[in-house]
Amino acid sequence: MTPMRSSAEPTGGIPTQAPGRLRAVTIVAHLTFIEARRRRILAAALLFGAAFVVLFGIGLHFMARDIRANAPPAQQAMFLNLVTLTALYAANFLIVMTSVLVTIDTLAGEIGSGVIETLCTKPVSRAAVGLGKWLGCWLTFVLYALVLCGGVLAVARLVGGSTPPNAGRGILLILLEGTVLLTLALVGGTRLSSLANGVTVFGLYGLAFVGGWMEQIGTMVGNASARYIGITASLLVPSESLWQLAAYQMQPPIARDVQIGPFLTASVPSPAMVGWAIGYVLVALVVASHLFRTRDL
């Protein structure tokens, strides 16, 4: 007589070897992406992302005209770069919000409604389901982020005649920031309701935001305590540090040297923070897999 297995374990059909697991992850990711499109999440994100880019383009057109008419040639590029960074700062906030909102309900909502039981009783491991959900949400978020940031950079080039230095590196850091928060939303979704999950993740983002500014202000005024508190918050949730590093990379060298503008970085995050954030995501995925596998459905 064949022993019974729990729904948390693969039972057959899809092999337990790596190729079979990869196929299961791919299928779940595809279904998650299709579900985002069916629920018009993707359409709404792309529509309002395009509206954001169009509005930025119109505003930049008039600002660039005035800057070229009134500012000395040496300062024109700096002013236009500041306008573009401001747009990217707003885009970064929208990307962070979208990465969380796309993910908070993907496990929590289906667990609460009982829909997840249909998938987990199939011959697919819960680890594959969780990773597939994460990958589908990540693809949705990346598509939105690339439309938003790519549109801003394209408009800056076509209308303003320039793009920030190291723009590609900066966009990758923004994507990593969104990935950190998206993964936290997946972890929370394994045990919390959708609403509690959203409040928790946005609360953690708020702590990181305040901590990042405490680190910068503490460095400027020479207050070591405030600086170390900010660094601790950045290690707890490295989202704000990744944006600060992206902003630092995308500023002209003269702006970095003289420390002018709203995006000045008195305490530049170490490149090691990138490695910390990548490891953070990987560990969070392992934790999410464990919590989901041991969740009583």
GULOSE-950422 format. One record per residue: x, y negated, z negated of N, C-alpha, C in turn; residue in three letters. Coordinates in pm, whole numbers, plus 50000, padded with zeros to 5 digits. Atoms other than C-alpha are relative to their C-alpha. Example, Ala and Ser with C-alpha at 12.3 -4.5 7.8 and 13.67 -1.06 7.14 Angstrom:
# residues 2
500895011950000512305045049220500904988050000ALA/499185011950006513675010649286499234989149927SER/
This chain:
# residues 297
500855012050000500005000050000500884987550000MET/499175012049988501414966350102499734990449886THR/500225009350111501964943049804499524986650051PRO/500525013349963500114910249807501064989449976MET/499065011150016502064878149847499234987249979ARG/500645013050022501304842949734500064991850127SER/500035008749881500464816049983501264991750013SER/498765007949993503794799449898501075007250077ALA/498974992249935505684827350075499615003050143GLU/500304995749866505994835650445499625014749998PRO/500464986350004504154867950516500215007650129THR/499844993149873504644875750881499644990650112GLY/500355008349886503934862851229501154991050036GLY/498845008649981506534835451201501155005949921ILE/498904993550070509904851051116500544991349889PRO/499385007650109511724841050799501384995150039THR/498705004849957514924835650998499914985350039GLN/499945014449973516084800251076499244995950126ALA/500755004449882514724798851436498494999749978PRO/501444999950027511244808951316499594988749909GLY/500325011050091511324783851033500064986750074ARG/499885012449924512484756651271498784998150089LEU/501205000849916509594764751505498784995949916ARG/501125003650087507144762651214500064985349962ALA/499845014150034508554728851108499614991250118VAL/500305007849880508294716251466498504999550026THR/501444999549976504674727551498499264991149901ILE/500665008250101503634711351169500294985150025VAL/499655014049969505504679251264499154994950116ALA/500815003949884503694678551599498554997649958HIS/501385001550045500324683651431499824987449914LEU/500065012050083501084656051179500044987450086THR/499915011449909502054632051457498694998250077PHE/501275000549928498904640851653498894994949908ILE/501015004650095496814635451338500104985049978GLU/499825014550015498324600651295499444992650122ALA/500555006249879497394593051654498475001050002ARG/501454998150000493884607551612499314990349904ARG/500575009050098493254586451304500304985350032ARG/499695013449948494454555951503501014992649914ARG/498945006350079497254549651253501094994950092ILE/498935003749908499824549351531499574988550090LEU/500495010749911497664527751760499964986649928ALA/500085012550076497034501951487501394994549972ALA/498635004550030500724500851392500654993750123ALA/499375005149878501864496151752499324987150047LEU/500725011949956499144470551829500424987849920LEU/499645011550082499934448051535501514997550003PHE/498585002149980503644453951583500264991750125GLY/499865007849877503314440851938499534985649978ALA/500485013550030501284411251808501054992149923ALA/498945006450077504084403551562501114995150094PHE/498935003549907506664403551843499584988350089VAL/500505010949915504504381152065499994986849922VAL/500035012250081503974356151783501404994849974LEU/498615004150020507694355851709500574993750126PHE/499505005449875508444349952076499514985950027GLY/500565013549980506104319952095500664990049905ILE/499375008950096507504304951776501454997350033GLY/498595001849967511094310851883500194991050120LEU/499905008549881510474294052217500024985249960HIS/500075014150039509504261052054501144996149906PHE/498885003250089512134263151781501314999250075MET/498775000349922514894271152029500104987250081ALA/500005012549923513874241052238500444988349913ARG/499625011050090514174217751938501445001549952ASP/498634997850048517394233651815501014995850106ILE/499075003549892519074229452154500004985050025ARG/500075014449976517884193352173500654991949889ALA/499575008050115518974182451825501285004949932ASN/498854994650074521694205551689501264999850087ALA/498754999149927525364204051787500195014050057PRO/499844986849938526414232652018500575010549905PRO/499374990450091528514248551742499005005849899ALA/500974995650101525474251251515498775006950060GLN/501204994449938522874262551767499915015149981GLN/500024985450013523854299251759499705004149856ALA/500244996750140523844299051377498534998349964MET/501425002450030520354284051358499125010650065PHE/500794989949930518974308251617500165013749934LEU/499774987450072520564337351432499205000449871ASN/500775000750123518894325451111498525002750027LEU/501414997749965515484324951282499775014850030VAL/500144985849965516044360051419500085008749875THR/499894992450125517144373051078498734998649915LEU/501265001950073514014358050925498925009250056THR/500974990949938511894377351175500315014649964ALA/499634986250036513844409151101499725002849853LEU/500344998350141513334403450729498515003149984TYR/501444997250001509564401950786499725013850058ALA/500184986849938509804432251016500425011149903ALA/499554990250097511754450750748498945002849894ASN/501074998350098508964444650497498845008150059PHE/501084992649935506344457150744500385014650022LEU/499534986249980508454487950820499955007849870ILE/500064993450130508774496050451498575003549963VAL/501404997450032505024492550398499445011350084MET/500534989749910504254514050701500565013749966THR/499404987050032506704541450603499325006449880SER/500674994750119504944544850267498545003450030VAL/501424998049975501364541150389499745011950091LEU/500174988549911501824567150663500135013149923VAL/499624987550067503104592650410499225003049873THR/500544997650135501284587850079498835009950000ILE/501204991549997498204607150195500235013350071ASP/499814988349914499804633750411499975013249924THR/500134988150084500164659050128498944998049893LEU/500935002450111498204643049844498555001050046ALA/501374999849951495064638150053499555013850039GLY/500384986649956495104672950201499935009849884GLU/500114991750120495744688749863498694997049928ILE/501235003750069492884669049710498755004950070GLY/501174995749924490474678449990499955015250021SER/499964985549980491584714750002500415004250140GLY/499634996749863492584712650369501335007250007VAL/498654994149997496174722250287499965015149981ILE/500084985650023495024756850176499865007750130GLU/500174993349871494044765350533501355002450067THR/498694998849937497584759050653500945008949920LEU/499074992550083499384774250357499635014849987CYS/500334985750001497484807150382500435006750129THR/499464994449877498874811750731501425005049974LYS/498644994850021502234829450777501064989250017PRO/499045011049996504124796950720500374996649857VAL/499585003350135506194788950414499634985849965SER/500325013650042505304758350209501154990650029ARG/498845008549969508834745550262499914995050143ALA/500145004149860508204745150640498864990050016ALA/501125009349994504854727750589500434986349950VAL/499575012850057506384700850365500994992950090GLY/499005006249913509364694850594499374995550131LEU/500685004049878507114694150899499174987449981GLY/500765012150031504844668450734500944987949994LYS/499035010950010507894647250651500494995950139TRP/499465003149868509244649751006498964993050087LEU/501055006549922505894640651164499794985549957GLY/500135013750051505534610050939501224991750038CYS/498775007149967509164600751004500014995650146TRP/500045003549858508684601551381499034988450025LEU/500975010949987505604579251350500614986849953THR/499375012050058507494554551130501144994850088PHE/498875004249916510574554151355499514993550129VAL/500545005949878508504547451666499524985749974LEU/500485013450037506844517851493501184990649974TYR/498855008550035510164504751357500794995950124ALA/499245003349879511884506651696499254990150087LEU/500795009849925509014488251865500134986349937VAL/499965012850070509104461151599501394993650011LEU/498645005649999512874456451569500524998150142CYS/499575001449861513554462951937499354988150067GLY/500695011649944510924437252029500594986949952GLY/499405012250055512424411151797501354997250066VAL/498685001949940515924416751937499904996550148LEU/500185003149858514684416252297499544985650018ALA/500475013849993512824383552239501134990349966VAL/498885008750038515874368752065500984998550115ALA/499095000649886517984377252370499394992150116ARG/500625006349883515474365952634499674985349975LEU/500445013750029514214334352461501124991849936VAL/498955007350071517054324752227501375001050063GLY/498724998649932519894336752445501075007149920GLY/499004993150082521604356552168499325010349911SER/500494990350099521204385851932500995000449884THR/499084999550114522674390551585501165009650025PRO/498904990549989526094406951566499675012949926PRO/500194986850064526124444051478498525003449984ASN/501454997950011522384445551550499675014949992ALA/500274985750003522474482951618500265006149863GLY/499674995150134524154489651285498954995449898ARG/501015005250091521654467451107498675007450012GLY/501264992849980518644485151262500085014049941ILE/499844986750060520024519051157499874999449848LEU/500145001650145520284506450798498564997649960LEU/501435002250027516684494150812499235013150011ILE/500654987049984515594528350939500305009049880LEU/499644991850116517484544950654499244995249876LEU/500785005450112515764521650405498575005450002GLU/501354994749988512354531850537499945015049974GLY/499954985550021513384568450531500065003449851THR/499924997950145514254565950160498614999149937VAL/501325002050060510804552550071498985010050053LEU/500884989749944509014576350307500185013249927LEU/499724987450069510714605650136499504999649856THR/500565001450135509804592349791498485001950001LEU/501454998349988506174590749908499645014650019ALA/500264985849984506384627150014500175007449868LEU/499804993750131507794637149675498804997449909VAL/501145003350084505014618749494498735007150043GLY/501194993649948502404634349720499855014549961GLY/500104986050041503234669049593499295001849867THR/500614998950132501864661249247499004989049966ARG/500875011450033500054627549248498894998450102LEU/501045003649905496834615649404500544989350095SER/499545009849901497114592849707500184986249938SER/499935013350061496374561349506501154998949901LEU/498915000250099498734570049220501355000850069ALA/498764998749924501404579649473500404986650060ASN/499695013049941501154546149653500444989949896GLY/499625009250107501274526449328501415003049950VAL/498684996050051504324546249214501114996050095THR/498935002949903506334542449534500184984950017VAL/499865014649988505544505449574500584993949873PHE/499405004650125506414500749207501515002149999GLY/498574997349991509804517049264500684990350098LEU/499465009649904510334494949568500134986249935TYR/499945012850070509514464449352501174999449903GLY/498854999650091512084475149092501304998250076LEU/498775001249920514724478949362500154985850054ALA/499955013649946513814444849509500494990149894PHE/499585008950108514114426849175501445002949958VAL/498644996450037517254446249088501034994850098GLY/499075005049899518874436549417500274985149984GLY/499805014350020518294399649353500714997149868TRP/499255001750125519514403148993501485002250023MET/498584997549970522734417649128500634988250072GLU/499455011349925523184388949374500154987649911GLN/499945011850086522364361449123501025001849889ILE/499014997250104524414378148850501424998450051GLY/498675001649941527404378949086500334985350022THR/499755014249972527004342349184500304992049874MET/499825007850123526784329648825501005006649905VAL/499004993450083529344354248687499425007349880GLY/500634992650109526894373348465500125015050030ASN/499744985949972528204409048456498825008949962ALA/501124991650044525194422948267498915000650107SER/501035000449895522704411348531500475007650123ALA/499484993049882524974424648804499925015149981ARG/500024985550022525254459248647498575005449992TYR/501414995850000521494460848588499515001350144ILE/500394999449859520994453248956500605012050071GLY/499354988549937523494479749061499315013049957ILE/500714988150049521724505448841498685001850072THR/501274999349927518394496849005500235004450144ALA/499694996149863520034500749346500335014850012SER/499704985649999521294535349258498725008049979LEU/501274993150023517824544949133499175000650127LEU/500705000749872516184533549458500844990950092VAL/499045008149922518724521849723499404992250115PRO/500645006649886516204504449949500504985750020SER/499625014049986517064467949878501474998550035GLU/498575000649967520814474549892500235002550150SER/499854997249857520404488750243499604987950084LEU/500365012249927518584457250358501084989449985TRP/498965010150021521244434850201501235003250083GLN/498864996149917523964454650377499684997450147LEU/500395002849862522014452050705500064985150030ALA/499985014449981521574414450662501444994850007ALA/498595004149998525284410550586500655003450134TYR/499414995849873526244430050896499534991350116GLN/500575007249886523944409351121500184984949992MET/499715014350008525184375051006501304996950073GLN/498735004049940527854356051201501094999049894PRO/498915000850099531284356451032500054986949925PRO/499935012950069531094319250955498944999149890ILE/501045000250102527814324050766500415008449880ALA/499514991850112529414351750559501054992549920ARG/498875006450069532464330650481499554988249914ASP/500405011950075530714298650373498805002449910VAL/501124996150087527794317250207498864989950005GLN/501145009049983524994296050353498815007850053ILE/501214993849949521404304850431499335008849895GLY/500764992150097518704325050254500425014649993PRO/499604985949997520354358150344501455002049955PHE/498634998750049523674351750173500115012249909LEU/499774987750077525154382450007501244997849915THR/498875002450089527304373949708500665013149960ALA/499494986750033527674410749617499645009350115SER/500254991849881528044430949935499965014849960VAL/500044985750033526874467049891501125007550070PRO/498924992049944529634492149947499485009150111SER/500414990049900529534514150260499675013649937PRO/500334987550069529404542650008498515000849967ALA/501435000150026525794531649944499245007150112MET/500634992949889524934545450288500055015149975VAL/499884985950034526274579550187499105003949884GLY/500894997550114524404576849858498555001150046TRP/501384999949953521144569150042499705012750080ALA/500214987749923521574598550282499895011949906ILE/500084989350099522294621949992498724999349919GLY/501245002450075519334606549807498825006250074TYR/501094994649918517014615950095500045015350000VAL/499884985449995518354651450115499585006349867LEU/500384994750132518014657249740498504998649978VAL/501445002250017514514642149742499205010250081ALA/500684989849920513514666250021500025013649930LEU/499904987350075514764695649815499034999949882VAL/500925001350114512834682949511498555001150047VAL/501364999349947509694678149722499635014350037ALA/500254986149962510014713549859499735008649877SER/500184992150122510354727949508498654996849934HIS/501265003950064507424707949367498805005050078LEU/501114995349917505204717149660499875015349994PHE/500034985250004506184753849646499415005149870ARG/500504995750131505324755849275498674993849964THR/501305006350027502124735349303498895010450011ARG/501154991049997498974754749220498924993750087ASP/501025005249909496624749349511498635006149969LEU/
